[in-house]
Amino acid sequence: MEIISIYPPYIYSIRYDEEEENEFDRLFCLWNDVSFVESFITTNSEYLANPVWSRVAHPEDAVRQVLREAVDLENLFEVLAENAENGEKPDFDSHFKYLEGEYKYELMYVPMKSYGTERPSLVRMYAIKLRQNTYLITGGGIKLADTIQKSPDLRDHVMPNLKRVRGYLKANGIIDNEDMD
C-alpha cells in the first residue's frame, strides 16, 4: 500500500498493492470510460427502478449523468484545492460529508464521502479525514442503491478498504499529511 499526493497538502490517495493506479486516478479513469459506464449501468439497470433515480430511470440517462459528474467532480476538486490554499470556501471540508454507520463516533481517521455534482448523485468517493482539509481517498464507485451494502460493486470493497487503510495508518503512525510527505 502506498500513499500518493494528488493535491498536496489536501488530497492524497491510496494505491493498493494489487493495483497499478491510485484510487483517485482509477476512479476518474473508470467514470470517464464510456464503455465501462455503459456496461456497469446496463448490467445493474434494475437498480434504476428505485424512485430516487426517477431523473435517470433510463440507462442512457444514467450513463450521461455519470460521465457529466466525473468531469464536473474532477474540476470541482481543482477549485476546492485552490480555495483551500487561499483560505476560501467552499473547500474540501465543505465538500466531504461524514460517513454514517459503524464509524459514526470516530474522532481519528474519520471515514468521509464525496458526492458527485448532481442530485441525486451517482458517483461516490470515500476518504479518511486526517485533519482540516486533508483527506486520503480510499475508493469509490457508482452508487445505485440507498446504502453501500446494497450497491453493486461498492458493497464488495468500500467498507473493507476503509478498515484496511485505517489499520495501515494506525500501524504506521500516520496521523496527518506531514507523516506522509
C-alpha positions as CSV (number, residue, x, y, z in Angstrom):
1,M,0.0,0.0,0.0
2,E,1.3,3.4,-0.9
3,I,0.1,7.0,-0.3
4,I,0.2,9.2,-3.4
5,S,-0.1,13.0,-3.4
6,I,-2.9,14.4,-5.6
7,Y,-3.4,18.0,-4.4
8,P,-0.9,18.3,-1.6
9,P,-1.3,19.2,1.3
10,Y,-5.0,18.5,0.9
11,I,-5.8,15.4,-1.1
12,Y,-3.9,12.1,-1.1
13,S,-4.9,8.7,-2.5
14,I,-4.1,5.1,-1.6
15,R,-2.6,2.9,-4.2
16,Y,-3.3,-0.7,-3.2
17,D,-0.5,-3.2,-3.8
18,E,-2.7,-5.1,-6.3
19,E,-3.5,-2.0,-8.3
20,E,-1.4,-0.1,-10.8
21,E,-3.2,3.2,-10.2
22,N,-4.1,5.1,-7.1
23,E,-7.8,5.2,-6.2
24,F,-8.3,8.8,-7.2
25,D,-6.9,8.3,-10.7
26,R,-8.5,4.9,-11.1
27,L,-12.0,6.2,-10.3
28,F,-11.8,9.1,-12.7
29,C,-10.5,6.8,-15.4
30,L,-13.4,4.5,-14.9
31,W,-16.0,7.2,-14.7
32,N,-14.7,8.8,-17.9
33,D,-14.7,5.4,-19.8
34,V,-17.9,5.3,-21.7
35,S,-17.7,1.6,-22.3
36,F,-17.2,0.8,-18.6
37,V,-20.0,3.1,-17.5
38,E,-22.4,1.7,-20.2
39,S,-21.6,-1.8,-19.2
40,F,-21.9,-1.2,-15.5
41,I,-25.2,0.7,-15.8
42,T,-26.7,-1.9,-18.2
43,T,-25.7,-4.8,-16.0
44,N,-27.2,-3.1,-13.0
45,S,-30.2,-1.3,-14.7
46,E,-32.7,-2.9,-12.3
47,Y,-31.5,-0.5,-9.6
48,L,-32.7,2.4,-11.6
49,A,-36.3,1.4,-10.8
50,N,-35.8,2.9,-7.3
51,P,-37.9,6.1,-7.1
52,V,-34.8,8.0,-6.0
53,W,-33.5,7.7,-9.6
54,S,-36.6,9.0,-11.3
55,R,-34.4,11.6,-13.1
56,V,-32.2,8.8,-14.5
57,A,-34.8,6.0,-15.0
58,H,-33.3,5.1,-18.4
59,P,-29.9,3.6,-18.5
60,E,-28.8,6.1,-21.2
61,D,-29.7,9.0,-18.8
62,A,-27.7,7.4,-16.0
63,V,-24.7,6.9,-18.3
64,R,-24.7,10.5,-19.3
65,Q,-25.1,11.6,-15.7
66,V,-22.1,9.6,-14.6
67,L,-19.9,11.0,-17.4
68,R,-21.0,14.6,-16.5
69,E,-20.4,14.1,-12.8
70,A,-16.9,12.7,-13.5
71,V,-15.9,15.8,-15.4
72,D,-17.6,18.1,-13.0
73,L,-16.2,16.5,-9.9
74,E,-12.7,16.4,-11.2
75,N,-13.0,20.2,-12.0
76,L,-14.5,20.8,-8.6
77,F,-11.5,19.2,-6.8
78,E,-9.3,21.7,-8.6
79,V,-11.4,24.6,-7.4
80,L,-11.6,23.2,-3.9
81,A,-7.8,22.8,-3.8
82,E,-7.3,26.4,-4.9
83,N,-9.9,27.6,-2.4
84,A,-8.3,25.7,0.5
85,E,-4.9,27.2,-0.5
86,N,-6.4,30.7,-0.3
87,G,-8.5,30.1,2.8
88,E,-11.7,30.5,0.9
89,K,-15.0,28.5,0.9
90,P,-16.1,26.1,-0.4
91,D,-13.1,23.9,0.4
92,F,-12.6,20.2,1.0
93,D,-14.2,20.4,4.4
94,S,-17.3,21.9,2.9
95,H,-17.4,19.2,0.3
96,F,-16.8,15.9,2.2
97,K,-19.6,14.6,4.4
98,Y,-19.4,12.2,7.3
99,L,-20.0,8.5,6.6
100,E,-22.6,7.3,8.9
101,G,-22.6,3.7,10.3
102,E,-20.0,1.9,12.3
103,Y,-17.5,4.8,12.3
104,K,-20.1,7.4,13.3
105,Y,-18.4,8.3,16.5
106,E,-14.8,8.1,15.5
107,L,-12.6,11.1,16.2
108,M,-9.5,9.9,14.4
109,Y,-9.2,8.5,10.8
110,V,-12.8,9.6,10.2
111,P,-14.4,8.0,7.2
112,M,-15.9,10.5,4.8
113,K,-17.8,10.6,1.5
114,S,-17.8,12.8,-1.5
115,Y,-20.8,13.1,-3.7
116,G,-20.8,13.9,-7.4
117,T,-22.2,17.2,-8.5
118,E,-25.7,16.3,-9.4
119,R,-28.6,15.4,-7.1
120,P,-29.2,12.7,-6.6
121,S,-25.6,11.8,-7.3
122,L,-24.5,8.6,-8.9
123,V,-20.8,8.8,-8.1
124,R,-19.2,8.5,-4.7
125,M,-15.6,8.8,-3.5
126,Y,-14.7,7.6,0.0
127,A,-11.9,9.0,2.1
128,I,-10.4,9.2,5.5
129,K,-10.1,12.7,7.1
130,L,-6.7,13.2,8.6
131,R,-7.1,16.8,9.7
132,Q,-8.7,20.1,8.5
133,N,-9.0,20.0,4.7
134,T,-6.8,16.9,4.5
135,Y,-8.2,13.7,3.0
136,L,-6.9,10.3,1.9
137,I,-9.0,8.8,-0.9
138,T,-9.6,5.1,-0.2
139,G,-12.0,4.2,-3.0
140,G,-15.4,4.8,-4.6
141,G,-17.6,4.0,-7.4
142,I,-21.1,4.3,-8.9
143,K,-23.7,4.1,-6.2
144,L,-27.1,2.7,-7.3
145,A,-28.7,1.8,-4.0
146,D,-29.6,3.6,-0.8
147,T,-26.7,2.0,1.1
148,I,-23.2,0.9,0.3
149,Q,-24.1,-2.6,1.4
150,K,-26.9,-2.9,-1.2
151,S,-25.0,-1.2,-4.1
152,P,-23.3,-3.4,-6.6
153,D,-19.5,-3.1,-6.6
154,L,-19.4,-0.7,-3.6
155,R,-20.6,-3.5,-1.2
156,D,-17.5,-5.5,-2.0
157,H,-14.8,-3.0,-1.3
158,V,-15.8,0.3,0.3
159,M,-16.0,-0.8,4.0
160,P,-13.2,-3.4,3.8
161,N,-10.9,-0.9,2.2
162,L,-11.7,1.8,4.8
163,K,-10.9,-0.7,7.5
164,R,-7.7,-1.8,5.8
165,V,-6.5,1.8,5.3
166,R,-7.3,2.8,8.8
167,G,-5.3,-0.2,10.1
168,Y,-2.4,0.8,7.8
169,L,-2.4,4.4,9.0
170,K,-2.5,3.3,12.7
171,A,0.2,0.6,12.2
172,N,2.5,3.1,10.5
173,G,1.8,6.0,12.9
174,I,0.4,8.2,10.1
175,I,-1.7,10.9,11.7
176,D,-1.7,13.7,9.1
177,N,-0.2,14.8,5.8
178,E,3.2,15.7,7.5
179,D,3.6,12.0,8.2
180,M,3.1,11.1,4.5
181,D,5.5,13.6,2.9
